[in-house]
């Protein structure tokens, strides 16, 4: 199985103190991605799970403003991932 890594830096506007770094798709047939991000310049230990079919994050953040930022960014990130999986530029493949 190959893991697809899609670079999100500079492609999704920053919201609140969040910056989206990359999305990883571990199985191209599964509609999920793991999104790495920073919060105030610090990268949390775990990424956020993104449902690519529903254009929504499965995880929530405790801060209301940041959680709203996730809801706003989710469709944009899902579209970027979908285009990358179809072969449009912006994705790299890594052995998984």
C-alpha positions in Angstrom: 0.0 0.0 0.0 1.2 3.5 -0.8 0.6 6.5 1.4 -0.2 9.7 -0.5 1.0 12.9 1.1 -0.5 16.1 -0.1 1.2 19.4 0.8 -1.3 22.0 2.2 1.2 24.7 3.1 0.1 28.0 1.5 -2.9 26.3 -0.2 -5.4 26.8 2.7 -5.7 30.2 4.3 -4.8 30.1 8.0 -7.7 30.4 10.4 -7.5 31.5 14.0 -4.0 30.3 15.0 -4.2 27.2 12.8 -2.0 26.4 9.8 -2.6 23.3 7.8 0.6 21.4 6.8 -0.3 18.2 4.9 -2.9 15.6 4.4 -2.0 11.9 4.3 -4.2 9.3 2.6 -3.3 5.8 3.6 -5.7 3.9 1.3 -6.9 5.6 -1.8 -10.2 3.6 -1.6 -11.0 4.9 1.9 -12.6 8.3 2.1 -10.4 9.6 4.9 -7.3 11.7 5.3 -5.2 12.5 8.3 -4.4 16.3 8.3 -1.3 17.6 10.1 -1.5 21.2 11.4 0.1 23.6 13.7 -1.7 25.6 16.4 0.1 28.8 17.3 3.3 27.4 15.7 3.2 24.2 17.6 2.3 20.9 16.1 0.0 18.7 18.2 0.9 15.1 18.7 -2.1 13.9 16.7 -3.5 15.0 13.3 -7.1 15.5 12.5 -9.2 13.0 10.7 -11.0 14.4 7.6 -13.9 12.6 6.0 -13.4 13.3 2.3 -16.9 12.3 1.3 -18.6 14.5 3.8 -16.1 17.4 3.5 -15.9 17.5 7.3 -13.4 16.8 10.1 -14.3 14.0 12.4 -12.4 15.6 15.2 -13.2 18.7 17.2 -11.1 21.3 19.0 -12.0 22.6 22.4 -11.8 26.3 21.3 -15.0 27.5 19.5 -13.1 29.8 17.1 -10.7 27.1 16.1 -13.4 24.5 15.8 -15.3 26.9 13.4 -12.0 27.3 11.5 -11.9 23.5 11.0 -15.5 23.5 9.6 -14.5 26.3 7.2 -11.3 24.7 6.0 -12.6 21.1 5.7 -14.2 21.5 2.2 -11.2 23.4 0.8 -8.8 20.7 2.1 -11.1 17.9 0.8 -11.1 19.4 -2.7 -7.3 19.8 -2.7 -6.9 16.1 -1.6 -9.4 15.0 -4.3 -7.6 16.8 -7.0 -4.2 15.5 -5.9 -5.5 11.9 -5.8 -6.8 12.4 -9.4 -3.2 13.2 -10.4 -3.3 17.0 -10.3 -0.1 18.6 -9.0 0.5 19.1 -5.4 0.8 15.5 -4.2 3.7 13.2 -3.5 3.7 9.5 -3.0 5.6 7.8 -0.3 6.1 4.2 0.5 3.8 3.1 3.3 
